[in-house]
Amino acid sequence: MMKNDNLLEVTCAICGSSSLQYAQVLSGFNEMLKYFLESTSLDKDTLKLLVQECPFCRYCAPDLATVMPGVNEIICTESYRLIADNIGIPALIRRYMLYSYCAEMLKEDETALFGYLVSSWICDDLKDMKSGRRCRLKAIEWMLKCKEKGVLTWKEPGVFEFVLGELYRRTADFEKGSMMVKTGLNKVVKHELRSGLELTGSRIDRWDTLP
């Protein structure tokens, strides 16, 4: 690897091509994932730099120099290429969607949830509401799977309901969102989180799906 300010020359583990990437690698991604699963409070600007993309084979990962077992087959599939070749989706969103799709196919539950949530936040920043809804629906799916398997580590009462309630609100599933808010309000302890749940509830009552 050759370093240049905040960029690194990275050799892709899939195709062997070299490209300049932001110097944010796997350890940083894992730290962010762990922190997210404990607190949900993240620096969203930093999140945009967590996934690298090979411009040649379109492999996406926190560190292109490493490869997850099974990824070689996934990036060759038609489903993967449909996302990779969709020029209607902004490049940064595509990158995170591709990485999230790999995590989904590999049954990496927490990573898939994290990836699709981050993708949805980037969609908000880039005002791509269609892709944002798609990513949030996937995030809901994986959040419920994580809850069912008991792999979520959020210890603060009401956090799960707040995050899921917001996802339901943004996808216009107001009935489920309202149920999440009510459940969260019955168990929440922290004043700030209670205020967040109450705000989500009031926005659901107005059928508000805006960021």
C-alpha positions as CSV (number, residue, x, y, z in Angstrom):
1,M,0.0,0.0,0.0
2,M,1.3,3.5,-0.9
3,K,0.0,6.3,1.3
4,N,-0.9,9.8,0.0
5,D,-2.4,12.2,2.6
6,N,-5.8,10.6,3.4
7,L,-5.6,8.2,0.5
8,L,-4.1,4.7,0.2
9,E,-3.2,2.8,-3.0
10,V,-5.0,-0.5,-2.3
11,T,-4.8,-3.8,-4.3
12,C,-8.1,-5.4,-4.7
13,A,-8.2,-8.9,-3.2
14,I,-10.7,-10.0,-5.9
15,C,-9.2,-8.8,-9.2
16,G,-5.7,-7.7,-8.3
17,S,-6.2,-4.1,-9.6
18,S,-4.9,-1.1,-7.6
19,S,-6.8,2.1,-6.9
20,L,-6.7,5.0,-4.5
21,Q,-9.0,4.7,-1.5
22,Y,-9.7,6.7,1.6
23,A,-7.5,5.4,4.5
24,Q,-10.4,4.0,6.5
25,V,-10.1,0.2,6.8
26,L,-11.7,-2.8,8.3
27,S,-10.8,-2.0,12.0
28,G,-12.5,1.3,11.8
29,F,-15.6,-0.2,10.3
30,N,-15.8,-2.9,13.0
31,E,-15.4,-0.2,15.7
32,M,-18.2,1.8,14.2
33,L,-20.5,-1.3,13.9
34,K,-19.8,-2.2,17.6
35,Y,-20.4,1.4,18.7
36,F,-23.6,1.6,16.7
37,L,-24.9,-1.7,18.2
38,E,-24.3,-0.2,21.7
39,S,-25.5,3.4,21.3
40,T,-26.8,4.2,17.8
41,S,-25.0,7.6,18.0
42,L,-22.7,8.0,15.1
43,D,-20.8,10.6,13.0
44,K,-22.6,10.3,9.7
45,D,-19.9,12.1,7.8
46,T,-17.3,9.5,8.9
47,L,-19.7,6.7,7.9
48,K,-19.4,7.8,4.2
49,L,-15.8,6.8,4.2
50,L,-16.1,3.4,5.8
51,V,-16.6,1.3,2.6
52,Q,-14.1,1.2,-0.3
53,E,-15.0,0.2,-3.9
54,C,-12.8,-1.3,-6.6
55,P,-13.5,0.7,-9.8
56,F,-12.6,-2.4,-11.9
57,C,-14.5,-5.4,-10.5
58,R,-16.9,-3.3,-8.3
59,Y,-16.1,-5.3,-5.2
60,C,-17.1,-3.2,-2.1
61,A,-15.7,-3.7,1.4
62,P,-14.2,-1.8,4.4
63,D,-10.8,-3.0,3.1
64,L,-10.5,-4.1,-0.5
65,A,-7.2,-5.9,0.4
66,T,-9.2,-8.5,2.3
67,V,-12.0,-10.7,1.0
68,M,-14.9,-12.4,2.8
69,P,-15.3,-16.1,2.0
70,G,-18.0,-16.5,-0.7
71,V,-17.9,-12.9,-2.0
72,N,-16.3,-13.9,-5.3
73,E,-19.4,-15.7,-6.3
74,I,-21.8,-13.0,-5.1
75,I,-20.2,-10.2,-7.1
76,C,-20.6,-12.2,-10.3
77,T,-24.4,-12.7,-9.8
78,E,-27.0,-10.9,-11.9
79,S,-28.5,-9.3,-8.8
80,Y,-25.2,-7.8,-7.8
81,R,-24.5,-6.4,-11.2
82,L,-28.0,-4.9,-11.5
83,I,-27.1,-2.7,-8.5
84,A,-23.6,-2.1,-9.6
85,D,-24.6,-1.0,-13.2
86,N,-27.6,1.1,-12.1
87,I,-26.4,4.6,-13.1
88,G,-29.6,6.0,-11.8
89,I,-28.4,5.5,-8.2
90,P,-25.6,7.9,-7.0
91,A,-22.2,6.2,-6.8
92,L,-21.8,6.5,-3.0
93,I,-25.2,5.0,-2.4
94,R,-24.5,2.1,-4.8
95,R,-21.3,1.4,-2.9
96,Y,-23.0,0.9,0.4
97,M,-25.9,-1.0,-1.2
98,L,-23.5,-3.4,-2.8
99,Y,-21.7,-4.0,0.5
100,S,-25.0,-4.4,2.3
101,Y,-26.2,-6.9,-0.3
102,C,-23.0,-9.0,0.2
103,A,-23.6,-9.0,3.9
104,E,-27.2,-10.0,3.3
105,M,-26.2,-12.9,1.1
106,L,-23.6,-14.1,3.6
107,K,-26.2,-13.9,6.4
108,E,-24.1,-11.3,8.3
109,D,-27.1,-10.1,10.2
110,E,-25.7,-7.1,12.1
111,T,-23.6,-5.9,9.2
112,A,-26.5,-6.1,6.8
113,L,-28.6,-4.0,9.2
114,F,-25.8,-1.5,9.8
115,G,-25.1,-1.3,6.0
116,Y,-28.7,-0.7,5.0
117,L,-29.2,1.9,7.7
118,V,-26.1,3.8,6.7
119,S,-27.2,3.5,3.0
120,S,-30.6,5.1,3.9
121,W,-28.9,8.0,5.7
122,I,-26.6,8.7,2.7
123,C,-29.8,8.6,0.5
124,D,-31.2,11.3,2.7
125,D,-28.1,13.5,2.2
126,L,-28.2,13.0,-1.5
127,K,-32.0,13.4,-1.7
128,D,-32.6,10.0,-3.3
129,M,-35.9,9.1,-1.7
130,K,-36.6,6.1,-3.8
131,S,-33.3,4.3,-2.9
132,G,-33.8,5.5,0.7
133,R,-37.1,3.7,1.0
134,R,-35.6,0.6,-0.5
135,C,-32.7,0.6,2.0
136,R,-35.1,1.3,4.9
137,L,-37.3,-1.7,4.0
138,K,-34.2,-3.9,4.0
139,A,-33.1,-2.4,7.3
140,I,-36.4,-3.2,8.9
141,E,-36.1,-6.8,7.6
142,W,-32.7,-7.2,9.1
143,M,-33.5,-5.4,12.3
144,L,-36.3,-7.8,13.0
145,K,-34.1,-10.8,12.2
146,C,-31.4,-9.5,14.5
147,K,-34.0,-9.0,17.3
148,E,-35.4,-12.5,16.7
149,K,-31.9,-14.1,16.9
150,G,-31.0,-12.0,20.0
151,V,-27.9,-10.5,18.4
152,L,-28.7,-6.8,19.0
153,T,-26.7,-5.4,21.9
154,W,-28.6,-2.2,22.6
155,K,-29.0,-2.1,26.3
156,E,-30.8,1.2,26.7
157,P,-34.6,0.6,27.1
158,G,-36.5,2.1,24.2
159,V,-33.7,2.3,21.7
160,F,-34.8,-0.6,19.6
161,E,-38.4,0.8,19.4
162,F,-37.2,4.3,18.6
163,V,-35.0,3.1,15.7
164,L,-37.6,0.7,14.3
165,G,-40.4,3.3,14.8
166,E,-38.4,5.8,12.8
167,L,-37.9,3.3,10.0
168,Y,-41.6,2.5,9.9
169,R,-42.4,6.2,9.8
170,R,-40.0,6.9,6.9
171,T,-41.6,4.0,4.9
172,A,-45.1,5.2,5.7
173,D,-46.0,2.1,7.8
174,F,-47.6,4.4,10.4
175,E,-49.6,1.7,12.2
176,K,-46.5,-0.4,13.0
177,G,-44.6,2.8,13.7
178,S,-47.2,4.0,16.2
179,M,-47.1,0.6,18.0
180,M,-43.3,0.8,18.3
181,V,-43.5,4.3,19.8
182,K,-46.1,3.2,22.4
183,T,-44.0,0.2,23.3
184,G,-40.9,2.3,23.6
185,L,-42.6,4.9,25.8
186,N,-43.7,2.2,28.2
187,K,-40.1,1.2,28.9
188,V,-37.9,4.2,28.1
189,V,-35.8,5.7,30.9
190,K,-33.6,8.5,29.4
191,H,-35.4,11.9,29.0
192,E,-33.7,12.5,25.6
193,L,-34.8,9.2,24.2
194,R,-38.4,9.8,25.5
195,S,-38.4,13.1,23.7
196,G,-37.3,11.4,20.5
197,L,-40.0,8.8,20.8
198,E,-42.6,11.5,21.4
199,L,-41.4,13.5,18.4
200,T,-41.6,10.3,16.2
201,G,-45.1,9.7,17.5
202,S,-46.3,13.2,16.7
203,R,-44.8,12.9,13.2
204,I,-46.5,9.6,12.6
205,D,-49.8,11.2,13.7
206,R,-49.3,13.8,10.9
207,W,-48.3,11.1,8.4
208,D,-44.9,12.7,8.1
209,T,-42.3,10.7,6.2
210,L,-39.8,13.4,5.7
211,P,-36.2,13.3,7.1
